[in-house]
Amino acid sequence: MFACTHYLPHGRSDLSTYLREQVAAYLESSKVPGYLAGVYHAGQQFVVARGLANVVTGAPMRDDTGFLFGSITKVLTTTLVLQ
């Protein structure tokens, strides 16, 4: 999911509220236990964390929940460099 004020529906101007609504709707319509989304736009950072980070322990998803990317970081770095 990607959100940016350029892509907000007509009449919507609050990116943070829109992002929270979209994450909540996605969680309700999917079987994803947790979701963490972040957008950096116009010098501001918006982070939304919902659901569970760990379904076994019931630990909630938080704004500072860490993720191990493994070897995918090489692909992400290469993509950013080539852009």
C-alpha positions as CSV (number, residue, x, y, z in Angstrom):
1,M,0.0,0.0,0.0
2,F,1.3,3.4,-0.9
3,A,-0.2,6.7,0.1
4,C,0.7,10.2,-0.9
5,T,-1.2,13.5,-0.9
6,H,-1.1,13.4,-4.7
7,Y,-3.1,10.2,-4.5
8,L,-5.6,11.1,-1.9
9,P,-9.2,10.9,-3.0
10,H,-10.9,14.2,-3.9
11,G,-11.9,16.1,-0.8
12,R,-9.3,14.4,1.5
13,S,-6.3,16.4,2.7
14,D,-5.2,14.6,5.9
15,L,-2.7,12.0,5.0
16,S,-2.4,10.6,8.5
17,T,-6.1,9.9,8.9
18,Y,-6.4,8.5,5.4
19,L,-3.4,6.1,6.0
20,R,-5.0,4.9,9.3
21,E,-8.3,4.3,7.6
22,Q,-6.7,2.4,4.7
23,V,-4.7,0.2,7.1
24,A,-7.7,-0.6,9.2
25,A,-9.8,-1.5,6.1
26,Y,-7.0,-3.7,4.8
27,L,-6.7,-5.6,8.0
28,E,-10.5,-6.1,8.1
29,S,-10.6,-7.5,4.6
30,S,-7.5,-9.7,4.7
31,K,-6.1,-12.4,7.0
32,V,-3.0,-10.4,7.8
33,P,-2.5,-10.4,11.6
34,G,-0.7,-7.1,11.7
35,Y,0.4,-4.2,9.6
36,L,3.0,-1.5,9.8
37,A,2.9,1.3,7.2
38,G,5.1,4.4,7.0
39,V,5.1,7.3,4.6
40,Y,7.5,10.2,4.5
41,H,6.1,13.2,2.6
42,A,6.8,16.9,2.5
43,G,9.2,16.6,5.5
44,Q,6.7,14.8,7.7
45,Q,6.7,11.1,8.7
46,F,3.5,9.2,9.2
47,V,3.5,5.8,10.8
48,V,0.6,3.5,11.5
49,A,0.8,0.2,13.4
50,R,-2.2,-2.1,13.8
51,G,-2.9,-5.7,14.8
52,L,-0.4,-8.2,16.1
53,A,3.4,-8.4,15.6
54,N,3.4,-12.0,17.0
55,V,0.3,-14.2,16.8
56,V,1.8,-16.7,19.3
57,T,2.5,-14.3,22.1
58,G,-0.2,-11.7,21.2
59,A,2.4,-8.9,21.1
60,P,0.9,-5.9,19.4
61,M,2.3,-4.2,16.4
62,R,3.9,-0.9,17.4
63,D,5.4,2.1,15.6
64,D,8.9,0.9,16.5
65,T,8.4,-2.8,15.8
66,G,11.6,-4.1,14.2
67,F,11.7,-6.5,11.2
68,L,14.5,-8.6,9.9
69,F,14.8,-8.1,6.2
70,G,17.6,-10.7,5.5
71,S,19.1,-10.7,2.1
72,I,16.3,-8.6,0.5
73,T,18.0,-5.5,1.7
74,K,20.5,-5.9,-1.2
75,V,17.7,-5.8,-3.7
76,L,16.2,-2.8,-2.0
77,T,19.5,-0.9,-1.9
78,T,20.2,-1.7,-5.6
79,T,16.8,-0.5,-6.6
80,L,17.2,2.7,-4.8
81,V,20.7,3.3,-6.2
82,L,19.6,2.6,-9.8
83,Q,16.7,5.0,-9.5
